[in-house]
């Protein structure tokens, strides 16, 4: 799904990030050469995201704008 969205919108993967609450979201980001940003206000747990090598997961939406800007060159 991510590959299709990137191609459909002509988005360079290095200039995008995936925000997700599950390990699958982080794996999809890596598979599509994107950065993954983990969040804790969904179904996944901190341990699941850490096992998927997500950066420190966020517990609220407040830091997401700054984290997204920092993740995308």
Backbone bond lengths (Angstrom), bond angles and torsions (degrees), N, CA, C in turn:
res aa  C-N    CA-C-N  psi(-1)  N-CA   C-N-CA  omega(-1)  CA-C   N-CA-C  phi
1 X - - - 1.433 - - 1.538 110.42 -
2 X 1.326 117.03 -42.71 1.462 119.52 179.14 1.520 111.68 -64.45
3 X 1.316 116.76 -42.90 1.467 120.01 179.25 1.520 110.35 -59.33
4 X 1.319 116.46 -42.33 1.468 120.50 178.75 1.532 110.68 -63.45
5 X 1.324 117.20 -45.48 1.466 120.88 -179.72 1.526 111.29 -62.44
6 X 1.330 116.66 -42.41 1.458 120.16 178.56 1.525 110.87 -62.28
7 X 1.321 116.70 -45.81 1.464 120.63 -179.55 1.525 111.40 -67.50
8 X 1.305 116.66 -43.15 1.469 121.99 -178.20 1.526 111.72 -60.14
9 X 1.323 116.14 -38.43 1.470 121.41 -177.76 1.522 113.07 -98.82
10 X 1.346 116.30 1.72 1.465 122.03 -179.66 1.530 111.05 55.01
11 X 1.331 115.19 50.20 1.466 122.23 -179.05 1.517 109.03 -102.28
12 X 1.303 116.24 129.57 1.464 121.80 176.16 1.534 108.20 -74.00
13 X 1.339 118.88 122.76 1.462 120.95 -176.39 1.530 114.17 -53.91
14 X 1.326 117.69 -36.31 1.465 120.42 -179.70 1.525 112.07 -66.56
15 X 1.340 117.12 -14.40 1.462 121.11 -179.97 1.527 111.50 -106.41
16 X 1.347 115.76 22.53 1.460 120.80 -178.67 1.525 110.01 -137.65
17 X 1.319 115.28 164.20 1.463 120.82 177.05 1.520 108.73 -141.86
18 X 1.318 114.95 150.82 1.457 121.39 174.50 1.516 107.76 -106.52
19 X 1.321 116.00 129.83 1.459 122.00 176.55 1.515 106.45 -107.94
20 X 1.330 116.71 122.32 1.456 118.50 -177.11 1.511 113.72 -154.30
21 X 1.336 113.76 165.61 1.461 120.26 -176.72 1.523 113.68 -110.73
22 X 1.335 117.78 2.19 1.457 120.72 -177.83 1.520 111.02 -128.27
23 X 1.323 115.66 159.53 1.465 121.20 178.16 1.525 110.34 -58.20
24 X 1.336 117.20 -38.04 1.461 120.72 -179.62 1.525 111.41 -58.23
25 X 1.320 117.27 -35.40 1.461 121.18 178.41 1.527 110.46 -64.29
26 X 1.330 116.33 -41.63 1.464 120.36 -179.51 1.532 110.42 -70.46
27 X 1.336 116.72 -39.09 1.466 120.24 177.33 1.534 110.63 -64.38
28 X 1.326 116.73 -39.54 1.472 120.56 178.24 1.523 110.37 -64.34
29 X 1.322 117.29 -39.28 1.466 120.37 178.03 1.522 110.34 -60.96
30 X 1.319 116.42 -48.31 1.473 120.67 -179.73 1.531 110.27 -62.03
31 X 1.328 117.54 -44.24 1.466 121.63 -178.65 1.526 111.97 -61.68
32 X 1.343 116.09 -26.00 1.461 120.52 -178.70 1.524 112.33 -106.07
33 X 1.358 115.53 16.02 1.463 122.40 176.61 1.536 112.30 58.70
34 X 1.334 115.42 37.90 1.466 121.77 178.25 1.524 108.98 -113.57
35 X 1.295 116.36 164.49 1.459 120.89 172.31 1.528 108.32 -84.60
36 X 1.324 115.52 145.34 1.458 120.92 176.75 1.514 110.28 -109.51
37 X 1.323 115.80 137.63 1.465 122.05 176.59 1.522 106.68 -121.52
38 X 1.329 116.45 116.91 1.459 121.10 -178.53 1.515 112.36 -86.14
39 X 1.339 115.20 143.08 1.463 121.67 176.57 1.525 109.55 -127.28
40 X 1.309 116.78 149.38 1.460 121.37 -176.35 1.523 113.64 -104.62
41 X 1.302 119.24 5.76 1.462 120.29 -179.32 1.528 109.92 -106.73
42 X 1.320 114.02 59.62 1.457 122.18 177.92 1.509 107.60 -152.33
43 X 1.321 116.68 -144.29 1.458 120.89 -177.32 1.520 113.69 -90.41
44 X 1.310 118.05 -26.13 1.451 121.39 -176.86 1.518 112.76 -76.25
45 X 1.313 114.81 164.02 1.468 120.53 178.98 1.528 109.90 -109.36
46 X 1.317 115.44 165.99 1.461 121.52 176.05 1.532 109.99 -57.28
47 X 1.331 116.27 -44.20 1.464 120.77 -178.80 1.531 110.92 -62.06
48 X 1.337 117.40 -42.69 1.465 120.83 179.84 1.522 110.43 -61.09
49 X 1.329 116.50 -45.24 1.462 120.37 -179.50 1.524 111.16 -67.73
50 X 1.320 117.45 -40.17 1.458 120.00 178.56 1.529 110.76 -65.38
51 X 1.326 117.20 -39.15 1.462 120.64 177.53 1.526 111.31 -64.10
52 X 1.341 116.63 -26.82 1.471 121.66 178.61 1.531 111.03 -89.24
53 X 1.332 116.59 8.54 1.464 123.39 177.43 1.531 113.37 64.87
54 X 1.328 116.24 30.45 1.462 119.54 174.08 1.519 107.94 -71.77
55 X 1.341 116.86 145.53 1.458 118.00 171.76 1.533 108.68 -58.57
56 X 1.294 117.61 171.22 1.466 121.22 -178.48 1.521 108.94 -46.70
57 X 1.346 117.63 117.52 1.462 119.41 -177.51 1.524 111.84 -70.93
58 X 1.320 115.06 147.27 1.457 121.73 -179.10 1.521 110.59 -94.08
59 X 1.334 115.62 140.88 1.457 121.59 -178.93 1.526 112.66 -91.97
60 X 1.325 117.86 -12.24 1.467 120.58 178.69 1.524 109.26 -143.24
61 X 1.318 115.56 170.31 1.470 120.06 -179.92 1.523 112.21 -78.83
62 X 1.297 118.00 -15.70 1.467 121.82 -173.98 1.534 113.93 -53.00
63 X 1.336 120.31 -45.49 1.471 119.29 -178.23 1.534 114.48 -82.53
64 X 1.330 118.74 -5.27 1.462 120.02 -174.40 1.524 115.05 -60.91
65 X 1.322 120.62 -43.18 1.479 117.92 179.21 1.536 112.63 -57.73
66 X 1.332 116.99 -46.54 1.469 119.68 179.52 1.523 111.02 -67.29
67 X 1.332 117.81 -40.22 1.464 120.97 -179.91 1.522 110.55 -65.17
68 X 1.304 117.37 -38.69 1.460 121.00 179.11 1.516 110.51 -66.79
69 X 1.319 117.04 -45.31 1.476 120.17 177.35 1.521 110.96 -60.49
70 X 1.329 117.36 -39.90 1.466 120.85 -179.39 1.529 111.80 -70.88
71 X 1.316 117.65 -29.70 1.461 121.33 -176.65 1.517 112.72 -78.84
72 X 1.314 116.60 -23.07 1.474 120.59 -174.76 1.530 109.32 -110.49
73 X 1.340 115.88 116.56 1.477 118.69 -178.42 1.522 112.20 -67.79
